[in-house]
C-alpha cells in the first residue's frame, strides 16, 4: 500500500437529503481530486470489497464510497422507490454529499445504476466533477436489461440470493425490491437520460464488458455521440462488472486516464 493511502478507511455516517448514509473514506494525496464511488443497483460499501483500497493505491487519491438510501448499513427504505429515483440521487443527493465532504470537483466513478447517477449529476451540475468514469452505464432501458432483471427476480424467489445479499445489506429485501421493482415497472420503460450526456463538460471514460448481460454497447455509443470528449474501454469476454472480472486491466486504464491530465479540459 502506498504511503499516501491508508489500508483501513475512515467509517462514518452523514445525513443527506434527510437520510442516514454510511460512508467509507480511504486517504490519499489531498492535492489531487478525490474519487467518489457510486455502487450498482444491488451494491453497497461492503460489496465493493477491496476495490476502493486498490483504487486509492493505484491512483494515489482519496477514495470515498457510500451506500445509497436503502442499501448496506444506510437507512432502510420506507416503501417503494419512485421511477425517477436516479434523478433525485444525481440532482440532489450526490451534490449534497460532495458538499458535506468538502470535496472540490471530485472524479465520479459509477457502476451500473451508479454510473447513470454520476452521469445525471454531471449533466445537471456541469462544474460538480472534474472527470467521470462510467462502468456499465445505462442511458436507456433495453430489452436485454429487462430480461436479465426478470431473471434476477426469479433468482430472488427460488435461490439463496436473499441470504447472499444479507451479507452486504441490513435490509436485503428492501435493497432488492427497491431496485428490481422499479426496473420492471412498465412506466420505467420510457426512462431516458441521454440529454444529460449532452450537458456534460468534463472528460469521460466509459468502461463496458462486451458480454454485459444488463446492457449492450449501444449504451456506450449513445453517450459518446452526445459527449465527444468520451474515451471508451470495451473489455472483451467480460460481463457486467469489469472491475471485478478484469480488475488489473480496469485499474490500469483508469490510472492512465487520470494520469494523462484528463481532468483538464478546455472550457470545462
VEXDO-813939 format. One record per residue: residue in one letter; residue number from 0; x, y, z of N, C-alpha, C in turn. Coordinates in nm, 3 decimals. Example, Ala and Ser with C-alpha at 12.3 -4.5 7.8 and 13.67 -1.06 7.14 Angstrom:
<nodes>
NODE res   n   neast  nnorth     nup  caeast canorth    caup   ceast  cnorth     cup
NODE   a   0   1.319  -0.569   0.780   1.230  -0.450   0.780   1.320  -0.330   0.780
NODE   s   1   1.285  -0.225   0.708   1.367  -0.106   0.714   1.290   0.003   0.787
</nodes>
This chain:
<nodes>
NODE res   n   neast  nnorth     nup  caeast canorth    caup   ceast  cnorth     cup
NODE   x   0   0.085  -0.120   0.000   0.000   0.000   0.000   0.088   0.124   0.000
NODE   x   1   0.054   0.219  -0.086   0.128   0.343  -0.095   0.127   0.416   0.039
NODE   x   2   0.235   0.486   0.068   0.245   0.557   0.195   0.139   0.665   0.209
NODE   x   3   0.089   0.715   0.095  -0.010   0.820   0.100  -0.152   0.767   0.120
NODE   x   4  -0.170   0.635   0.116  -0.302   0.577   0.131  -0.308   0.488   0.252
NODE   x   5  -0.421   0.484   0.316  -0.441   0.403   0.435  -0.514   0.275   0.400
NODE   x   6  -0.467   0.161   0.451  -0.532   0.034   0.422  -0.670   0.025   0.482
NODE   x   7  -0.695   0.087   0.595  -0.826   0.086   0.659  -0.893   0.222   0.642
NODE   x   8  -1.016   0.223   0.593  -1.082   0.352   0.570  -1.137   0.412   0.698
NODE   x   9  -1.162   0.541   0.694  -1.243   0.606   0.796  -1.388   0.569   0.767
NODE   x  10  -1.462   0.529   0.870  -1.602   0.493   0.851  -1.689   0.585   0.936
NODE   x  11  -1.790   0.642   0.876  -1.876   0.735   0.947  -2.010   0.743   0.878
NODE   x  12  -2.100   0.822   0.931  -2.232   0.841   0.873  -2.257   0.989   0.845
NODE   x  13  -2.335   1.015   0.741  -2.380   1.150   0.709  -2.531   1.146   0.688
NODE   x  14  -2.596   1.253   0.723  -2.737   1.268   0.690  -2.747   1.354   0.565
NODE   x  15  -2.796   1.294   0.457  -2.804   1.362   0.328  -2.947   1.350   0.277
NODE   x  16  -3.006   1.461   0.241  -3.144   1.463   0.194  -3.239   1.397   0.296
NODE   x  17  -3.205   1.415   0.423  -3.289   1.363   0.530  -3.271   1.215   0.560
NODE   x  18  -3.172   1.149   0.498  -3.149   1.005   0.518  -3.008   0.981   0.571
NODE   x  19  -2.997   0.885   0.659  -2.867   0.848   0.715  -2.794   0.753   0.620
NODE   x  20  -2.673   0.792   0.579  -2.596   0.713   0.484  -2.462   0.671   0.544
NODE   x  21  -2.421   0.548   0.518  -2.288   0.503   0.561  -2.184   0.544   0.458
NODE   x  22  -2.067   0.585   0.507  -1.959   0.634   0.421  -1.827   0.571   0.464
NODE   x  23  -1.744   0.537   0.368  -1.607   0.491   0.395  -1.512   0.577   0.312
NODE   x  24  -1.405   0.625   0.376  -1.312   0.713   0.307  -1.170   0.662   0.323
NODE   x  25  -1.103   0.641   0.209  -0.964   0.598   0.204  -0.878   0.721   0.177
NODE   x  26  -0.776   0.741   0.258  -0.694   0.862   0.249  -0.597   0.855   0.132
NODE   x  27  -0.581   0.968   0.065  -0.486   0.978  -0.046  -0.425   1.116  -0.050
NODE   x  28  -0.361   1.148  -0.161  -0.296   1.277  -0.181  -0.402   1.387  -0.187
NODE   x  29  -0.400   1.475  -0.089  -0.502   1.580  -0.080  -0.493   1.681  -0.193
NODE   x  30  -0.381   1.684  -0.265  -0.367   1.781  -0.374  -0.437   1.734  -0.502
NODE   x  31  -0.483   1.610  -0.503  -0.550   1.556  -0.622  -0.699   1.542  -0.594
NODE   x  32  -0.783   1.566  -0.694  -0.926   1.547  -0.671  -0.955   1.404  -0.624
NODE   x  33  -1.041   1.393  -0.525  -1.080   1.262  -0.473  -1.168   1.189  -0.574
NODE   x  34  -1.182   1.060  -0.553  -1.271   0.976  -0.634  -1.390   0.937  -0.547
NODE   x  35  -1.511   0.958  -0.598  -1.632   0.914  -0.529  -1.688   0.795  -0.604
NODE   x  36  -1.702   0.682  -0.534  -1.756   0.559  -0.593  -1.906   0.552  -0.572
NODE   x  37  -1.978   0.521  -0.680  -2.123   0.504  -0.674  -2.157   0.362  -0.717
NODE   x  38  -2.218   0.288  -0.626  -2.235   0.144  -0.648  -2.351   0.111  -0.742
NODE   x  39  -2.356  -0.015  -0.779  -2.458  -0.068  -0.869  -2.593  -0.081  -0.798
NODE   x  40  -2.693  -0.132  -0.871  -2.828  -0.141  -0.819  -2.847  -0.233  -0.701
NODE   x  41  -2.757  -0.327  -0.679  -2.762  -0.413  -0.561  -2.635  -0.398  -0.478
NODE   x  42  -2.561  -0.290  -0.499  -2.433  -0.273  -0.432  -2.442  -0.202  -0.299
NODE   x  43  -2.326  -0.181  -0.239  -2.312  -0.113  -0.111  -2.164  -0.088  -0.088
NODE   x  44  -2.131  -0.021   0.021  -1.990  -0.003   0.058  -1.921  -0.139   0.068
NODE   x  45  -1.983  -0.233   0.138  -1.920  -0.363   0.161  -1.902  -0.442   0.032
NODE   x  46  -1.996  -0.424  -0.062  -1.989  -0.504  -0.184  -1.876  -0.463  -0.276
NODE   x  47  -1.820  -0.342  -0.256  -1.701  -0.305  -0.332  -1.581  -0.389  -0.290
NODE   x  48  -1.589  -0.451  -0.173  -1.481  -0.533  -0.117  -1.351  -0.451  -0.110
NODE   x  49  -1.242  -0.500  -0.169  -1.115  -0.429  -0.156  -1.085  -0.337  -0.274
NODE   x  50  -1.181  -0.321  -0.364  -1.158  -0.236  -0.481  -1.126  -0.091  -0.443
NODE   x  51  -1.198  -0.028  -0.348  -1.163   0.112  -0.315  -1.020   0.129  -0.267
NODE   x  52  -0.972   0.034  -0.186  -0.835   0.044  -0.137  -0.735   0.030  -0.252
NODE   x  53  -0.762  -0.061  -0.344  -0.671  -0.079  -0.457  -0.676   0.042  -0.550
NODE   x  54  -0.793   0.099  -0.566  -0.806   0.219  -0.649  -0.731   0.336  -0.587
NODE   x  55  -0.741   0.351  -0.456  -0.668   0.458  -0.387  -0.517   0.440  -0.404
NODE   x  56  -0.470   0.316  -0.390  -0.327   0.290  -0.404  -0.279   0.314  -0.547
NODE   x  57  -0.361   0.273  -0.645  -0.321   0.285  -0.785  -0.317   0.431  -0.831
NODE   x  58  -0.413   0.511  -0.784  -0.425   0.650  -0.831  -0.364   0.751  -0.736
NODE   x  59  -0.325   0.710  -0.612  -0.272   0.797  -0.509  -0.372   0.908  -0.474
NODE   x  60  -0.500   0.875  -0.475  -0.605   0.970  -0.444  -0.691   0.919  -0.329
NODE   x  61  -0.756   1.011  -0.261  -0.858   0.971  -0.166  -0.974   0.909  -0.243
NODE   x  62  -1.033   0.806  -0.184  -1.148   0.740  -0.244  -1.260   0.734  -0.141
NODE   x  63  -1.377   0.779  -0.180  -1.494   0.778  -0.093  -1.597   0.684  -0.152
NODE   x  64  -1.646   0.591  -0.071  -1.756   0.504  -0.111  -1.870   0.523  -0.012
NODE   x  65  -1.992   0.520  -0.060  -2.106   0.532   0.030  -2.218   0.442  -0.019
NODE   x  66  -2.304   0.402   0.074  -2.422   0.323   0.040  -2.541   0.417   0.027
NODE   x  67  -2.610   0.410  -0.084  -2.727   0.493  -0.103  -2.840   0.450  -0.009
NODE   x  68  -2.938   0.537   0.002  -3.054   0.509   0.086  -3.115   0.373   0.048
NODE   x  69  -3.133   0.287   0.149  -3.190   0.154   0.125  -3.088   0.045   0.103
NODE   x  70  -2.960   0.079   0.107  -2.854  -0.019   0.080  -2.756  -0.027   0.197
NODE   x  71  -2.685  -0.139   0.204  -2.579  -0.155   0.303  -2.628  -0.126   0.443
NODE   x  72  -2.550  -0.045   0.517  -2.587  -0.006   0.653  -2.654   0.131   0.656
NODE   x  73  -2.689   0.185   0.539  -2.760   0.313   0.535  -2.905   0.293   0.577
NODE   x  74  -2.974   0.404   0.595  -3.113   0.399   0.640  -3.198   0.316   0.543
NODE   x  75  -3.285   0.232   0.598  -3.368   0.143   0.517  -3.478   0.220   0.445
NODE   x  76  -3.522   0.165   0.332  -3.635   0.223   0.260  -3.761   0.214   0.345
NODE   x  77  -3.851   0.309   0.321  -3.978   0.308   0.391  -4.091   0.257   0.302
NODE   x  78  -4.064   0.239   0.176  -4.165   0.193   0.080  -4.101   0.177  -0.056
NODE   x  79  -4.181   0.177  -0.160  -4.130   0.159  -0.296  -4.053   0.282  -0.342
NODE   x  80  -3.956   0.260  -0.429  -3.884   0.372  -0.490  -3.968   0.432  -0.603
NODE   x  81  -3.948   0.561  -0.624  -4.009   0.629  -0.736  -3.931   0.596  -0.863
NODE   x  82  -3.998   0.596  -0.979  -3.929   0.563  -1.103  -3.823   0.667  -1.139
NODE   x  83  -3.825   0.783  -1.077  -3.723   0.885  -1.101  -3.620   0.890  -0.989
NODE   x  84  -3.600   0.777  -0.922  -3.509   0.777  -0.807  -3.367   0.812  -0.846
NODE   x  85  -3.322   0.773  -0.964  -3.186   0.806  -1.004  -3.170   0.955  -1.032
NODE   x  86  -3.276   1.020  -1.079  -3.271   1.165  -1.097  -3.251   1.234  -0.962
NODE   x  87  -3.326   1.192  -0.862  -3.311   1.252  -0.729  -3.170   1.231  -0.676
NODE   x  88  -3.117   1.111  -0.695  -2.981   1.081  -0.646  -2.878   1.170  -0.715
NODE   x  89  -2.889   1.187  -0.846  -2.790   1.264  -0.920  -2.805   1.413  -0.906
NODE   x  90  -2.928   1.461  -0.901  -2.951   1.605  -0.899  -2.942   1.665  -0.759
NODE   x  91  -2.977   1.586  -0.656  -2.987   1.640  -0.520  -2.892   1.572  -0.422
NODE   x  92  -2.900   1.439  -0.412  -2.828   1.368  -0.306  -2.678   1.373  -0.327
NODE   x  93  -2.630   1.336  -0.444  -2.486   1.333  -0.467  -2.420   1.471  -0.454
NODE   x  94  -2.474   1.577  -0.513  -2.413   1.709  -0.491  -2.409   1.749  -0.344
NODE   x  95  -2.513   1.714  -0.269  -2.515   1.746  -0.126  -2.408   1.667  -0.052
NODE   x  96  -2.392   1.540  -0.086  -2.288   1.457  -0.024  -2.150   1.514  -0.051
NODE   x  97  -2.124   1.550  -0.176  -1.995   1.608  -0.215  -1.968   1.735  -0.135
NODE   x  98  -2.069   1.820  -0.119  -2.052   1.945  -0.044  -2.024   1.917   0.103
NODE   x  99  -2.097   1.823   0.163  -2.075   1.793   0.305  -1.936   1.738   0.329
NODE   x 100  -1.883   1.663   0.234  -1.749   1.607   0.248  -1.639   1.708   0.216
NODE   x 101  -1.677   1.824   0.166  -1.579   1.927   0.134  -1.493   1.892   0.015
NODE   x 102  -1.547   1.816  -0.080  -1.471   1.774  -0.197  -1.484   1.877  -0.308
NODE   x 103  -1.372   1.911  -0.368  -1.372   2.008  -0.478  -1.357   1.935  -0.611
NODE   x 104  -1.461   1.937  -0.691  -1.464   1.876  -0.823  -1.403   1.734  -0.823
NODE   x 105  -1.464   1.643  -0.750  -1.411   1.507  -0.747  -1.430   1.435  -0.880
NODE   x 106  -1.364   1.321  -0.893  -1.388   1.227  -1.002  -1.504   1.138  -0.958
NODE   x 107  -1.607   1.127  -1.040  -1.720   1.040  -1.010  -1.702   0.908  -1.085
NODE   x 108  -1.696   0.798  -1.010  -1.675   0.665  -1.067  -1.798   0.582  -1.030
NODE   x 109  -1.884   0.559  -1.127  -2.007   0.486  -1.100  -2.014   0.354  -1.175
NODE   x 110  -2.081   0.257  -1.114  -2.103   0.127  -1.176  -2.252   0.105  -1.195
NODE   x 111  -2.296   0.075  -1.317  -2.434   0.042  -1.348  -2.528   0.156  -1.307
NODE   x 112  -2.622   0.133  -1.215  -2.707   0.242  -1.168  -2.623   0.359  -1.119
NODE   x 113  -2.512   0.328  -1.051  -2.425   0.433  -1.001  -2.364   0.515  -1.112
NODE   x 114  -2.335   0.451  -1.226  -2.283   0.525  -1.341  -2.388   0.617  -1.399
NODE   x 115  -2.513   0.571  -1.403  -2.621   0.655  -1.453  -2.642   0.775  -1.361
NODE   x 116  -2.633   0.753  -1.231  -2.648   0.862  -1.135  -2.534   0.964  -1.151
NODE   x 117  -2.412   0.915  -1.170  -2.299   1.005  -1.192  -2.319   1.089  -1.318
NODE   x 118  -2.371   1.026  -1.423  -2.395   1.098  -1.549  -2.502   1.206  -1.529
NODE   x 119  -2.609   1.173  -1.458  -2.713   1.272  -1.429  -2.654   1.389  -1.350
NODE   x 120  -2.575   1.356  -1.249  -2.517   1.461  -1.164  -2.429   1.555  -1.245
NODE   x 121  -2.344   1.500  -1.330  -2.252   1.583  -1.408  -2.325   1.662  -1.516
NODE   x 122  -2.437   1.608  -1.565  -2.515   1.681  -1.664  -2.596   1.793  -1.600
NODE   x 123  -2.651   1.766  -1.482  -2.732   1.867  -1.413  -2.645   1.975  -1.348
NODE   x 124  -2.523   1.938  -1.311  -2.431   2.030  -1.243  -2.295   2.022  -1.315
NODE   x 125  -2.280   2.092  -1.426  -2.160   2.075  -1.510  -2.027   2.103  -1.442
NODE   x 126  -2.026   2.175  -1.330  -1.900   2.204  -1.262  -1.881   2.119  -1.136
NODE   x 127  -1.965   2.018  -1.118  -1.954   1.934  -0.999  -1.832   1.844  -1.002
NODE   x 128  -1.804   1.783  -1.117  -1.699   1.681  -1.127  -1.587   1.726  -1.220
NODE   x 129  -1.467   1.677  -1.191  -1.353   1.703  -1.279  -1.342   1.598  -1.388
NODE   x 130  -1.398   1.480  -1.365  -1.396   1.373  -1.464  -1.500   1.270  -1.424
NODE   x 131  -1.545   1.192  -1.521  -1.638   1.082  -1.497  -1.577   0.952  -1.545
NODE   x 132  -1.595   0.848  -1.465  -1.562   0.712  -1.505  -1.691   0.632  -1.490
NODE   x 133  -1.746   0.589  -1.602  -1.876   0.523  -1.604  -1.858   0.378  -1.646
NODE   x 134  -1.884   0.287  -1.554  -1.871   0.144  -1.581  -2.011   0.085  -1.599
NODE   x 135  -2.036   0.027  -1.717  -2.164  -0.035  -1.749  -2.281   0.060  -1.725
NODE   x 136  -2.275   0.182  -1.779  -2.383   0.278  -1.755  -2.507   0.244  -1.835
NODE   x 137  -2.622   0.295  -1.789  -2.748   0.286  -1.862  -2.794   0.429  -1.892
NODE   x 138  -2.831   0.455  -2.018  -2.896   0.581  -2.051  -3.036   0.558  -2.106
NODE   x 139  -3.065   0.434  -2.146  -3.200   0.393  -2.186  -3.226   0.255  -2.128
NODE   x 140  -3.351   0.212  -2.133  -3.388   0.078  -2.088  -3.396  -0.013  -2.211
NODE   x 141  -3.316  -0.119  -2.211  -3.313  -0.212  -2.322  -3.387  -0.341  -2.286
NODE   x 142  -3.431  -0.413  -2.388  -3.497  -0.542  -2.365  -3.404  -0.637  -2.290
NODE   x 143  -3.275  -0.633  -2.325  -3.177  -0.718  -2.258  -3.174  -0.691  -2.108
NODE   x 144  -3.178  -0.563  -2.072  -3.175  -0.525  -1.931  -3.297  -0.583  -1.858
NODE   x 145  -3.413  -0.564  -1.916  -3.537  -0.611  -1.853  -3.535  -0.763  -1.838
NODE   x 146  -3.490  -0.834  -1.940  -3.485  -0.980  -1.933  -3.394  -1.027  -1.820
NODE   x 147  -3.278  -0.964  -1.806  -3.185  -1.004  -1.701  -3.239  -0.969  -1.563
NODE   x 148  -3.309  -0.858  -1.552  -3.365  -0.819  -1.423  -3.482  -0.909  -1.386
NODE   x 149  -3.556  -0.957  -1.486  -3.659  -1.058  -1.460  -3.595  -1.187  -1.409
NODE   x 150  -3.481  -1.225  -1.464  -3.410  -1.343  -1.415  -3.363  -1.323  -1.272
NODE   x 151  -3.322  -1.200  -1.239  -3.281  -1.172  -1.102  -3.398  -1.189  -1.006
NODE   x 152  -3.517  -1.148  -1.046  -3.635  -1.167  -0.961  -3.661  -1.315  -0.937
NODE   x 153  -3.648  -1.395  -1.042  -3.665  -1.539  -1.026  -3.562  -1.596  -0.930
NODE   x 154  -3.437  -1.548  -0.940  -3.332  -1.595  -0.850  -3.362  -1.556  -0.706
NODE   x 155  -3.417  -1.436  -0.687  -3.455  -1.392  -0.553  -3.559  -1.485  -0.492
NODE   x 156  -3.652  -1.530  -0.575  -3.763  -1.612  -0.526  -3.730  -1.759  -0.513
NODE   x 157  -3.626  -1.808  -0.581  -3.603  -1.952  -0.587  -3.465  -1.999  -0.542
NODE   x 158  -3.373  -1.906  -0.516  -3.237  -1.946  -0.479  -3.198  -1.884  -0.345
NODE   x 159  -3.070  -1.899  -0.311  -3.021  -1.842  -0.185  -2.978  -1.696  -0.199
NODE   x 160  -3.023  -1.628  -0.305  -2.985  -1.488  -0.325  -3.018  -1.401  -0.204
NODE   x 161  -3.135  -1.416  -0.138  -3.160  -1.334  -0.020  -3.054  -1.350   0.088
NODE   x 162  -3.009  -1.472   0.112  -2.907  -1.495   0.213  -2.774  -1.433   0.172
NODE   x 163  -2.741  -1.441   0.044  -2.615  -1.384  -0.003  -2.616  -1.232   0.006
NODE   x 164  -2.729  -1.170  -0.026  -2.738  -1.025  -0.016  -2.738  -0.978   0.129
NODE   x 165  -2.780  -1.065   0.221  -2.782  -1.028   0.363  -2.640  -1.005   0.417
NODE   x 166  -2.539  -1.053   0.347  -2.401  -1.027   0.388  -2.363  -0.880   0.367
NODE   x 167  -2.435  -0.812   0.279  -2.396  -0.678   0.238  -2.499  -0.570   0.270
NODE   x 168  -2.621  -0.611   0.310  -2.729  -0.516   0.335  -2.799  -0.548   0.466
NODE   x 169  -2.825  -0.445   0.544  -2.901  -0.464   0.668  -3.045  -0.506   0.637
NODE   x 170  -3.098  -0.458   0.525  -3.234  -0.492   0.481  -3.227  -0.544   0.338
NODE   x 171  -3.191  -0.672   0.321  -3.171  -0.723   0.185  -3.299  -0.721   0.101
NODE   x 172  -3.414  -0.745   0.162  -3.538  -0.743   0.085  -3.566  -0.602   0.033
NODE   x 173  -3.546  -0.502   0.118  -3.566  -0.364   0.074  -3.470  -0.325  -0.036
NODE   x 174  -3.343  -0.366  -0.023  -3.244  -0.335  -0.125  -3.281  -0.398  -0.258
NODE   x 175  -3.322  -0.525  -0.254  -3.354  -0.594  -0.378  -3.481  -0.540  -0.442
NODE   x 176  -3.589  -0.533  -0.366  -3.717  -0.492  -0.423  -3.714  -0.345  -0.465
NODE   x 177  -3.639  -0.263  -0.391  -3.629  -0.122  -0.428  -3.566  -0.101  -0.564
NODE   x 178  -3.476  -0.193  -0.602  -3.413  -0.188  -0.735  -3.496  -0.263  -0.838
NODE   x 179  -3.529  -0.386  -0.807  -3.593  -0.475  -0.904  -3.732  -0.426  -0.944
NODE   x 180  -3.811  -0.382  -0.849  -3.948  -0.342  -0.880  -3.952  -0.222  -0.972
NODE   x 181  -3.860  -0.126  -0.953  -3.859  -0.008  -1.039  -3.823  -0.046  -1.182
NODE   x 182  -3.718  -0.123  -1.198  -3.673  -0.159  -1.332  -3.776  -0.242  -1.408
NODE   x 183  -3.863  -0.313  -1.337  -3.967  -0.393  -1.402  -4.102  -0.322  -1.406
NODE   x 184  -4.107  -0.199  -1.358  -4.228  -0.119  -1.367  -4.248  -0.076  -1.512
NODE   x 185  -4.368  -0.095  -1.565  -4.395  -0.060  -1.706  -4.365   0.086  -1.735
NODE   x 186  -4.384   0.173  -1.636  -4.357   0.315  -1.656  -4.209   0.343  -1.677
NODE   x 187  -4.124   0.253  -1.629  -3.980   0.277  -1.637  -3.925   0.253  -1.777
NODE   x 188  -4.002   0.187  -1.863  -3.952   0.160  -1.998  -3.925   0.290  -2.075
NODE   x 189  -3.989   0.399  -2.036  -3.967   0.527  -2.105  -3.851   0.606  -2.046
NODE   x 190  -3.784   0.552  -1.944  -3.673   0.622  -1.878  -3.561   0.645  -1.978
NODE   x 191  -3.511   0.768  -1.985  -3.406   0.803  -2.081  -3.330   0.925  -2.027
NODE   x 192  -3.198   0.912  -2.014  -3.117   1.022  -1.960  -3.012   1.071  -2.060
NODE   x 193  -3.033   1.044  -2.189  -2.936   1.086  -2.289  -2.912   1.237  -2.290
NODE   x 194  -3.015   1.314  -2.261  -2.999   1.460  -2.265  -2.896   1.508  -2.164
NODE   x 195  -2.881   1.437  -2.052  -2.781   1.476  -1.952  -2.640   1.463  -2.009
NODE   x 196  -2.617   1.364  -2.093  -2.483   1.345  -2.151  -2.443   1.464  -2.235
NODE   x 197  -2.539   1.523  -2.304  -2.512   1.639  -2.389  -2.459   1.757  -2.308
NODE   x 198  -2.503   1.768  -2.182  -2.466   1.883  -2.098  -2.335   1.864  -2.023
NODE   x 199  -2.275   1.746  -2.030  -2.153   1.719  -1.954  -2.035   1.794  -2.016
NODE   x 200  -1.955   1.858  -1.931  -1.841   1.936  -1.979  -1.707   1.876  -1.940
NODE   x 201  -1.706   1.777  -1.853  -1.579   1.717  -1.810  -1.547   1.594  -1.896
NODE   x 202  -1.424   1.547  -1.892  -1.387   1.426  -1.966  -1.457   1.303  -1.910
NODE   x 203  -1.478   1.206  -1.998  -1.543   1.081  -1.959  -1.461   0.962  -2.004
NODE   x 204  -1.459   0.860  -1.920  -1.410   0.728  -1.958  -1.526   0.632  -1.936
NODE   x 205  -1.571   0.565  -2.041  -1.680   0.468  -2.030  -1.622   0.328  -2.047
NODE   x 206  -1.649   0.243  -1.949  -1.598   0.106  -1.946  -1.715   0.010  -1.960
NODE   x 207  -1.703  -0.085  -2.052  -1.812  -0.179  -2.074  -1.757  -0.315  -2.114
NODE   x 208  -1.809  -0.422  -2.053  -1.778  -0.556  -2.098  -1.858  -0.589  -2.222
NODE   x 209  -1.797  -0.657  -2.319  -1.872  -0.685  -2.443  -1.970  -0.800  -2.427
NODE   x 210  -1.973  -0.861  -2.307  -2.072  -0.965  -2.278  -2.162  -0.923  -2.161
NODE   x 211  -2.177  -0.793  -2.144  -2.261  -0.741  -2.036  -2.403  -0.792  -2.053
NODE   x 212  -2.454  -0.860  -1.951  -2.588  -0.917  -1.957  -2.697  -0.817  -1.923
NODE   x 213  -2.658  -0.694  -1.884  -2.756  -0.592  -1.848  -2.762  -0.475  -1.945
NODE   x 214  -2.674  -0.472  -2.044  -2.677  -0.361  -2.139  -2.584  -0.388  -2.256
NODE   x 215  -2.619  -0.336  -2.372  -2.537  -0.355  -2.491  -2.442  -0.237  -2.512
NODE   x 216  -2.358  -0.249  -2.611  -2.265  -0.141  -2.643  -2.336  -0.019  -2.701
NODE   x 217  -2.464  -0.031  -2.730  -2.541   0.085  -2.773  -2.545   0.192  -2.664
NODE   x 218  -2.539   0.150  -2.538  -2.536   0.247  -2.428  -2.411   0.334  -2.440
NODE   x 219  -2.298   0.272  -2.468  -2.172   0.345  -2.483  -2.178   0.439  -2.603
NODE   x 220  -2.231   0.388  -2.715  -2.239   0.468  -2.836  -2.326   0.591  -2.817
NODE   x 221  -2.435   0.576  -2.743  -2.525   0.689  -2.720  -2.458   0.799  -2.636
NODE   x 222  -2.379   0.758  -2.539  -2.307   0.857  -2.459  -2.202   0.928  -2.543
NODE   x 223  -2.123   0.850  -2.617  -2.015   0.907  -2.698  -2.069   1.002  -2.805
NODE   x 224  -2.188   0.972  -2.858  -2.246   1.056  -2.962  -2.284   1.193  -2.909
NODE   x 225  -2.313   1.201  -2.778  -2.358   1.327  -2.718  -2.249   1.397  -2.639
NODE   x 226  -2.145   1.325  -2.606  -2.031   1.382  -2.534  -1.904   1.342  -2.609
NODE   x 227  -1.861   1.422  -2.707  -1.749   1.383  -2.793  -1.617   1.368  -2.721
NODE   x 228  -1.607   1.416  -2.597  -1.483   1.401  -2.521  -1.470   1.263  -2.458
NODE   x 229  -1.567   1.175  -2.484  -1.570   1.042  -2.422  -1.459   0.953  -2.474
NODE   x 230  -1.389   0.888  -2.382  -1.298   0.778  -2.414  -1.369   0.648  -2.377
NODE   x 231  -1.348   0.543  -2.454  -1.414   0.417  -2.426  -1.313   0.305  -2.404
NODE   x 232  -1.350   0.213  -2.318  -1.268   0.095  -2.290  -1.363  -0.025  -2.288
NODE   x 233  -1.370  -0.096  -2.400  -1.453  -0.215  -2.411  -1.367  -0.335  -2.374
NODE   x 234  -1.411  -0.409  -2.272  -1.332  -0.519  -2.219  -1.385  -0.650  -2.277
NODE   x 235  -1.305  -0.720  -2.358  -1.354  -0.842  -2.424  -1.374  -0.957  -2.327
NODE   x 236  -1.480  -1.034  -2.352  -1.505  -1.154  -2.275  -1.554  -1.130  -2.134
NODE   x 237  -1.601  -1.009  -2.105  -1.637  -0.971  -1.969  -1.783  -0.927  -1.964
NODE   x 238  -1.848  -0.954  -1.850  -1.988  -0.918  -1.832  -2.008  -0.783  -1.769
NODE   x 239  -2.099  -0.777  -1.670  -2.148  -0.650  -1.617  -2.052  -0.582  -1.519
NODE   x 240  -1.952  -0.651  -1.470  -1.866  -0.593  -1.366  -1.718  -0.608  -1.402
NODE   x 241  -1.669  -0.532  -1.499  -1.527  -0.542  -1.536  -1.432  -0.519  -1.418
NODE   x 242  -1.469  -0.433  -1.322  -1.378  -0.406  -1.210  -1.359  -0.528  -1.121
NODE   x 243  -1.451  -0.624  -1.130  -1.432  -0.750  -1.057  -1.373  -0.858  -1.147
NODE   x 244  -1.419  -0.864  -1.271  -1.378  -0.971  -1.362  -1.241  -0.949  -1.424
NODE   x 245  -1.202  -0.823  -1.443  -1.073  -0.791  -1.505  -1.013  -0.671  -1.433
NODE   x 246  -0.994  -0.688  -1.301  -0.957  -0.575  -1.216  -0.826  -0.510  -1.257
NODE   x 247  -0.724  -0.589  -1.284  -0.594  -0.531  -1.317  -0.603  -0.442  -1.440
NODE   x 248  -0.674  -0.486  -1.543  -0.688  -0.407  -1.665  -0.766  -0.279  -1.639
NODE   x 249  -0.872  -0.289  -1.559  -0.953  -0.171  -1.530  -0.873  -0.068  -1.450
NODE   x 250  -0.802  -0.114  -1.349  -0.721  -0.021  -1.270  -0.613   0.046  -1.355
NODE   x 251  -0.553  -0.030  -1.446  -0.451   0.028  -1.533  -0.511   0.134  -1.625
NODE   x 252  -0.629   0.104  -1.679  -0.691   0.200  -1.771  -0.738   0.325  -1.698
NODE   x 253  -0.795   0.307  -1.581  -0.837   0.421  -1.500  -0.716   0.505  -1.459
NODE   x 254  -0.610   0.438  -1.416  -0.489   0.510  -1.377  -0.433   0.591  -1.491
NODE   x 255  -0.429   0.534  -1.612  -0.377   0.606  -1.728  -0.466   0.723  -1.764
NODE   x 256  -0.598   0.704  -1.756  -0.694   0.811  -1.786  -0.672   0.931  -1.694
NODE   x 257  -0.658   0.906  -1.565  -0.640   1.015  -1.470  -0.500   1.074  -1.476
NODE   x 258  -0.399   0.992  -1.500  -0.262   1.042  -1.505  -0.234   1.123  -1.630
NODE   x 259  -0.319   1.110  -1.733  -0.295   1.179  -1.859  -0.335   1.325  -1.855
NODE   x 260  -0.388   1.369  -1.739  -0.439   1.506  -1.731  -0.576   1.518  -1.790
NODE   x 261  -0.652   1.405  -1.789  -0.784   1.403  -1.849  -0.878   1.503  -1.785
NODE   x 262  -0.850   1.540  -1.659  -0.941   1.630  -1.589  -0.931   1.774  -1.643
NODE   x 263  -0.824   1.803  -1.714  -0.807   1.939  -1.766  -0.863   1.945  -1.907
NODE   x 264  -0.980   2.007  -1.919  -1.048   2.012  -2.047  -1.081   2.158  -2.078
NODE   x 265  -1.037   2.209  -2.193  -1.067   2.348  -2.227  -1.217   2.377  -2.219
NODE   x 266  -1.251   2.484  -2.153  -1.391   2.523  -2.142  -1.467   2.452  -2.034
NODE   x 267  -1.400   2.363  -1.956  -1.472   2.288  -1.854  -1.508   2.380  -1.739
</nodes>
